[in-house]
């Protein structure tokens, strides 16, 4: 039998503290209201106010990572305490609770994704299918014709009377015959295979499938003002495409196979069945979303670091922590990322990339071996990155006061 405990907090008390170690429990607000905010202020970010029926601490609990936000009681608050081990039982007995958590995560990911795009570019990418032309053109100019062919096809579907329709028709015909792009149209296949450097979905495309990576890796990107921003690199076991499925809105980013990929496809029909019959799968989905959101909040903080060296060190720490891979204390750790991967993660402008590369090459916290980045001491790297974020918080507080 599922037995939940209750805990009360007086007005103005701090319930959760950003950066503190992961907890094995989260809370459902029964009565009262709370305020949630991050230590590092980012442009456009606002405190979040939650009340009865809302959740706090789920990201840390389900991801096993440090608390993502500060949470303060703005009234006297009564919370229902849910242990992580109780979550599958909670899902099985109350499907709407699971759906509310998952949908709130999808909503938050779209919001944070929009913030990241606005911060890392001069202006936000237009949320219109017409923008697919700019994406396709970018990849064609970069010589990635397989990606461009898929994007051009989706433009033809989404914008049959678009401003660039004749240009796109001509370019698509020229590329398609020699392209290895696959799945221009969705199918009912439960498994899809994508060759390396082909596109799985394009920003602003309509779709209602989500994907679970069974083999390979997938880059999640945005193309804004002629620049590619890498939001994440997902690997085996990761999921993506869920926001379009859960919110019935267009895709909010591109997904590109970095290597040969085998993907499990979940559409709306089998997702709804999965929610009601497979609580363990929903538990896994919640954990995946929590991991992703934790990383996105950390990435938002990274955008506020103005020193490129500090930004790169913090981004390396973030990528290692996101990977959930255990490292051996004092032993070298291979990230698998190239310097160019890191520069794209950090959105460092091309004119500053040579200087940034030289800074990284001379930094004792990292070692560039061949084309890849190794870390001599992961604990020291993570400690140093935390110091940079702490100093940033102090500078922001000093500016406010």
C-alpha positions as CSV (number, residue, x, y, z in Angstrom):
1,X,0.0,0.0,0.0
2,X,1.3,3.4,-1.0
3,X,1.8,5.5,2.2
4,X,2.9,9.1,1.8
5,X,4.1,11.5,4.6
6,X,3.5,15.2,5.1
7,X,5.8,18.0,6.0
8,X,5.1,21.6,6.9
9,X,7.3,24.7,6.3
10,X,6.6,28.2,7.9
11,X,6.3,31.3,5.7
12,X,9.6,32.6,4.3
13,X,11.5,29.4,5.0
14,X,13.9,27.9,2.4
15,X,12.6,24.5,1.3
16,X,15.2,23.6,-1.3
17,X,18.6,25.1,-2.1
18,X,20.1,25.2,-5.5
19,X,23.4,23.2,-5.9
20,X,22.8,21.0,-2.8
21,X,23.3,17.2,-3.3
22,X,20.5,15.1,-4.9
23,X,17.6,14.1,-2.8
24,X,15.7,10.8,-2.8
25,X,12.4,12.5,-2.5
26,X,10.3,15.2,-4.1
27,X,7.2,17.1,-2.9
28,X,3.6,17.7,-4.1
29,X,2.2,21.0,-2.7
30,X,-1.0,20.3,-0.7
31,X,-1.6,23.8,0.7
32,X,0.2,27.2,0.3
33,X,2.4,28.8,-2.3
34,X,6.2,28.7,-3.0
35,X,8.6,30.8,-5.1
36,X,11.2,29.1,-7.3
37,X,14.3,30.8,-8.8
38,X,17.9,30.1,-9.9
39,X,21.0,31.6,-8.4
40,X,22.3,32.9,-11.7
41,X,19.9,35.4,-13.3
42,X,19.5,35.1,-17.0
43,X,17.8,37.6,-19.4
44,X,14.1,37.0,-19.6
45,X,14.0,34.6,-16.6
46,X,11.4,35.2,-14.0
47,X,10.7,33.6,-10.6
48,X,8.1,30.8,-10.8
49,X,5.2,30.7,-8.3
50,X,3.6,27.3,-7.6
51,X,0.6,26.3,-5.5
52,X,-1.5,23.2,-4.6
53,X,-1.1,20.3,-6.9
54,X,2.3,21.5,-8.3
55,X,5.6,19.7,-7.8
56,X,9.0,20.7,-6.4
57,X,12.3,18.9,-6.3
58,X,11.3,16.4,-9.0
59,X,14.3,17.3,-11.3
60,X,16.9,16.5,-8.6
61,X,15.1,13.5,-7.2
62,X,14.6,11.8,-10.6
63,X,17.9,12.8,-12.2
64,X,20.0,12.0,-9.1
65,X,21.7,15.4,-9.6
66,X,22.0,18.5,-7.4
67,X,19.0,20.7,-6.8
68,X,18.2,22.8,-9.9
69,X,16.5,25.7,-8.1
70,X,15.9,27.5,-4.8
71,X,12.4,27.1,-3.4
72,X,11.1,29.4,-0.8
73,X,7.7,29.2,1.1
74,X,5.9,32.5,0.5
75,X,3.0,31.3,2.8
76,X,2.9,28.5,5.3
77,X,3.2,25.4,3.2
78,X,2.1,21.7,3.6
79,X,3.9,19.3,1.3
80,X,3.2,15.7,0.4
81,X,6.6,13.9,0.5
82,X,7.1,11.2,-2.2
83,X,10.2,8.9,-2.1
84,X,11.8,8.1,-5.4
85,X,11.2,4.4,-4.7
86,X,7.5,5.2,-4.4
87,X,7.2,6.8,-7.8
88,X,6.3,3.7,-9.9
89,X,3.5,2.9,-7.4
90,X,2.3,6.5,-7.5
91,X,2.1,6.3,-11.3
92,X,0.3,2.9,-11.3
93,X,-2.3,4.2,-8.9
94,X,-2.7,7.8,-10.4
95,X,-1.9,8.1,-14.1
96,X,-2.9,11.8,-14.2
97,X,-0.1,12.6,-11.7
98,X,2.5,11.1,-14.1
99,X,1.0,12.9,-17.1
100,X,1.1,16.2,-15.2
101,X,4.7,15.8,-14.3
102,X,5.8,14.7,-17.8
103,X,3.8,17.5,-19.5
104,X,5.1,20.1,-17.1
105,X,8.7,18.9,-17.9
106,X,7.9,19.2,-21.6
107,X,6.5,22.7,-21.1
108,X,9.6,23.8,-19.1
109,X,12.0,22.3,-21.7
110,X,10.3,24.4,-24.4
111,X,10.5,27.5,-22.2
112,X,14.2,27.0,-21.4
113,X,15.0,26.0,-25.0
114,X,13.5,29.4,-26.1
115,X,15.6,31.2,-23.4
116,X,18.8,29.5,-24.6
117,X,18.1,30.4,-28.2
118,X,17.4,34.1,-27.3
119,X,20.5,34.3,-25.2
120,X,22.9,32.6,-27.6
121,X,21.8,34.6,-30.6
122,X,21.2,38.3,-31.4
123,X,17.5,37.4,-31.8
124,X,15.3,34.4,-31.5
125,X,14.8,32.2,-34.5
126,X,11.4,32.9,-36.0
127,X,8.9,30.3,-34.9
128,X,7.5,29.7,-38.3
129,X,7.9,26.9,-40.9
130,X,9.4,29.5,-43.3
131,X,12.5,29.3,-41.1
132,X,13.1,25.8,-42.4
133,X,14.5,27.3,-45.6
134,X,17.3,29.1,-43.6
135,X,18.1,25.8,-41.9
136,X,18.3,23.8,-45.1
137,X,20.3,26.6,-46.8
138,X,22.8,26.6,-43.8
139,X,23.4,22.9,-44.0
140,X,23.7,23.0,-47.8
141,X,26.3,25.8,-47.6
142,X,28.2,23.7,-45.0
143,X,28.3,20.8,-47.5
144,X,26.0,18.6,-45.4
145,X,23.7,17.8,-48.4
146,X,21.9,14.8,-46.8
147,X,20.7,17.0,-44.0
148,X,19.8,19.8,-46.4
149,X,17.8,17.5,-48.7
150,X,15.6,16.4,-45.8
151,X,15.0,20.0,-44.6
152,X,14.2,21.2,-48.1
153,X,11.6,18.4,-48.4
154,X,10.0,19.4,-45.1
155,X,9.8,23.0,-46.3
156,X,7.9,21.8,-49.4
157,X,5.4,20.1,-47.1
158,X,5.1,22.9,-44.6
159,X,5.2,25.9,-47.0
160,X,3.6,24.9,-50.3
161,X,3.1,28.5,-51.2
162,X,6.2,29.9,-49.3
163,X,8.4,32.7,-50.4
164,X,11.2,30.3,-51.3
165,X,9.2,27.6,-52.9
166,X,10.7,27.7,-56.4
167,X,14.3,27.8,-55.1
168,X,13.6,24.9,-52.8
169,X,12.0,22.8,-55.5
170,X,15.1,23.3,-57.7
171,X,17.6,22.6,-54.9
172,X,15.7,19.5,-53.6
173,X,15.6,17.9,-57.0
174,X,19.3,18.5,-57.4
175,X,20.1,17.0,-54.0
176,X,17.7,14.1,-53.7
177,X,19.1,11.8,-56.3
178,X,22.5,11.7,-54.5
179,X,21.2,11.9,-51.0
180,X,21.1,9.1,-48.4
181,X,18.5,11.0,-46.3
182,X,15.7,8.6,-45.1
183,X,12.1,8.8,-43.8
184,X,11.1,12.0,-45.6
185,X,7.6,10.9,-44.5
186,X,6.7,9.3,-41.2
187,X,5.9,5.6,-41.1
188,X,4.3,3.1,-38.7
189,X,7.6,1.3,-38.3
190,X,8.3,0.8,-34.6
191,X,12.1,1.0,-35.4
192,X,13.8,3.4,-37.7
193,X,17.5,3.4,-38.8
194,X,19.2,6.6,-39.8
195,X,22.7,6.8,-41.5
196,X,25.3,9.1,-39.9
197,X,24.9,12.8,-40.8
198,X,21.2,12.6,-41.8
199,X,18.3,14.5,-40.3
200,X,15.6,13.0,-38.1
201,X,13.5,16.1,-37.7
202,X,13.8,19.8,-38.5
203,X,13.0,22.8,-36.3
204,X,9.4,24.0,-37.0
205,X,8.3,20.8,-38.7
206,X,5.0,19.3,-37.5
207,X,5.2,15.8,-36.1
208,X,3.8,13.7,-33.2
209,X,6.5,10.9,-32.8
210,X,9.1,10.8,-30.1
211,X,12.2,8.6,-30.3
212,X,14.3,6.5,-27.9
213,X,17.9,5.9,-29.0
214,X,18.8,2.2,-29.1
215,X,22.1,2.7,-30.9
216,X,24.2,5.7,-32.0
217,X,24.1,9.3,-31.0
218,X,22.0,12.3,-32.0
219,X,22.8,16.0,-32.0
220,X,20.0,18.4,-31.0
221,X,20.7,21.8,-32.7
222,X,19.3,25.2,-33.6
223,X,20.3,27.3,-36.6
224,X,20.0,31.0,-35.7
225,X,21.3,33.9,-37.7
226,X,23.5,31.7,-39.8
227,X,25.1,29.9,-36.9
228,X,24.6,26.3,-35.6
229,X,24.1,26.0,-31.9
230,X,24.4,22.5,-30.4
231,X,22.0,22.2,-27.5
232,X,22.8,18.6,-26.6
233,X,24.3,15.3,-27.8
234,X,22.1,12.4,-26.9
235,X,23.2,8.8,-26.6
236,X,21.8,5.3,-26.2
237,X,18.8,5.3,-23.8
238,X,18.0,9.0,-24.3
239,X,14.7,10.2,-25.7
240,X,13.8,13.2,-27.8
241,X,10.9,14.7,-29.8
242,X,8.6,14.4,-26.8
243,X,7.6,18.1,-26.8
244,X,5.8,17.9,-30.1
245,X,4.0,14.7,-29.0
246,X,3.0,16.0,-25.6
247,X,2.1,19.6,-26.5
248,X,0.9,19.0,-30.1
249,X,3.2,21.9,-31.3
250,X,5.9,22.0,-34.1
251,X,9.4,20.7,-33.4
252,X,11.5,23.2,-31.4
253,X,14.9,22.0,-32.6
254,X,16.7,19.9,-35.2
255,X,17.7,16.3,-34.5
256,X,20.7,15.0,-36.6
257,X,22.2,11.5,-36.5
258,X,25.9,12.0,-35.5
259,X,26.6,8.4,-36.3
260,X,24.5,5.5,-37.6
261,X,21.4,5.4,-35.4
262,X,18.7,2.9,-34.5
263,X,15.7,4.5,-33.0
264,X,12.5,3.2,-31.3
265,X,9.5,5.3,-32.4
266,X,6.6,6.2,-30.0
267,X,3.5,7.9,-31.4
268,X,0.6,9.4,-29.5
269,X,-1.5,6.2,-29.5
270,X,1.2,3.9,-28.1
271,X,2.4,6.6,-25.7
272,X,-1.1,6.8,-24.1
273,X,-1.1,3.0,-23.8
274,X,2.3,3.1,-22.3
275,X,1.3,5.6,-19.7
276,X,-1.6,3.4,-18.5
277,X,0.2,0.0,-18.7
278,X,3.9,0.5,-18.2
279,X,4.6,2.6,-15.1
280,X,8.3,1.6,-15.2
281,X,8.6,3.1,-18.7
282,X,7.0,6.3,-17.5
283,X,9.4,6.4,-14.6
284,X,12.2,6.1,-17.1
285,X,10.7,8.9,-19.2
286,X,10.5,11.1,-16.1
287,X,14.1,10.4,-15.2
288,X,15.2,11.2,-18.8
289,X,13.3,14.5,-18.8
290,X,14.6,15.4,-15.4
291,X,18.2,14.8,-16.6
292,X,17.6,17.0,-19.7
293,X,16.0,19.8,-17.7
294,X,18.8,19.8,-15.1
295,X,21.3,20.1,-18.0
296,X,19.3,22.9,-19.7
297,X,19.2,24.9,-16.4
298,X,22.9,24.5,-16.0
299,X,23.5,25.5,-19.7
300,X,21.4,28.7,-19.0
301,X,23.8,29.5,-16.2
302,X,26.8,28.8,-18.5
303,X,25.6,31.5,-21.0
304,X,26.2,34.1,-18.4
305,X,29.9,33.4,-18.0
306,X,31.7,36.1,-20.1
307,X,35.2,34.7,-19.9
308,X,35.6,32.0,-22.7
309,X,38.0,29.9,-20.7
310,X,35.6,29.8,-17.7
311,X,32.7,29.1,-20.1
312,X,34.5,26.1,-21.7
313,X,35.7,24.6,-18.4
314,X,32.1,24.9,-17.0
315,X,30.7,23.4,-20.1
316,X,33.1,20.4,-20.0
317,X,32.0,19.9,-16.3
318,X,28.4,20.0,-17.4
319,X,28.8,17.5,-20.2
320,X,30.6,15.1,-17.8
321,X,28.0,15.4,-15.1
322,X,25.2,15.0,-17.7
323,X,26.7,11.7,-19.0
324,X,26.1,9.9,-15.7
325,X,29.3,8.0,-16.2
326,X,31.4,7.2,-13.2
327,X,35.0,8.3,-13.4
328,X,38.0,7.0,-11.4
329,X,39.4,9.6,-9.0
330,X,42.8,10.8,-10.2
331,X,42.6,8.9,-13.5
332,X,42.4,10.6,-16.9
333,X,38.9,10.8,-18.4
334,X,38.2,10.9,-22.1
335,X,35.2,13.1,-22.9
336,X,34.9,12.0,-26.5
337,X,34.3,15.6,-27.6
338,X,36.4,17.6,-30.0
339,X,37.4,21.2,-29.4
340,X,35.0,22.1,-32.2
341,X,32.2,20.3,-30.3
342,X,33.0,22.4,-27.2
343,X,33.1,25.7,-29.1
344,X,29.7,24.9,-30.6
345,X,28.3,23.9,-27.2
346,X,29.5,27.3,-25.8
347,X,28.4,29.2,-28.9
348,X,31.8,31.0,-29.1
349,X,31.9,33.3,-32.2
350,X,34.2,32.3,-35.0
351,X,36.4,35.3,-34.6
352,X,37.2,34.3,-31.0
353,X,37.7,30.6,-31.6
354,X,41.4,30.6,-32.2
355,X,42.0,32.5,-29.0
356,X,39.6,30.2,-27.1
357,X,41.4,27.1,-28.6
358,X,44.8,28.4,-27.4
359,X,43.4,29.1,-23.9
360,X,42.1,25.6,-23.7
361,X,45.3,24.1,-25.0
362,X,47.4,25.8,-22.3
363,X,44.9,25.0,-19.5
364,X,46.1,22.4,-17.0
365,X,42.6,21.2,-16.3
366,X,42.3,19.7,-19.8
367,X,44.5,17.8,-22.3
368,X,43.9,17.8,-26.0
369,X,44.8,14.4,-27.3
370,X,44.6,14.1,-31.1
371,X,41.3,15.8,-31.9
372,X,39.6,14.8,-28.6
373,X,39.5,16.4,-25.1
374,X,40.8,14.5,-22.1
375,X,40.4,15.5,-18.5
376,X,43.4,14.6,-16.2
377,X,41.4,15.2,-13.0
378,X,37.5,15.3,-13.3
379,X,37.0,16.2,-9.6
380,X,39.3,19.2,-9.9
381,X,37.5,20.3,-13.1
382,X,34.1,20.1,-11.5
383,X,35.3,21.9,-8.4
384,X,36.8,24.7,-10.5
385,X,33.6,25.1,-12.6
386,X,31.5,25.4,-9.4
387,X,33.9,28.1,-8.3
388,X,33.3,30.1,-11.5
389,X,29.6,29.9,-11.0
390,X,29.8,31.0,-7.4
391,X,31.9,34.0,-8.4
392,X,29.3,34.8,-11.1
393,X,26.6,34.8,-8.5
394,X,28.6,37.1,-6.3
395,X,29.1,39.6,-9.2
396,X,25.4,39.6,-10.1
397,X,24.4,40.2,-6.5
398,X,26.9,43.0,-6.2
399,X,25.4,44.7,-9.3
400,X,21.9,44.4,-7.9
401,X,22.9,46.0,-4.5
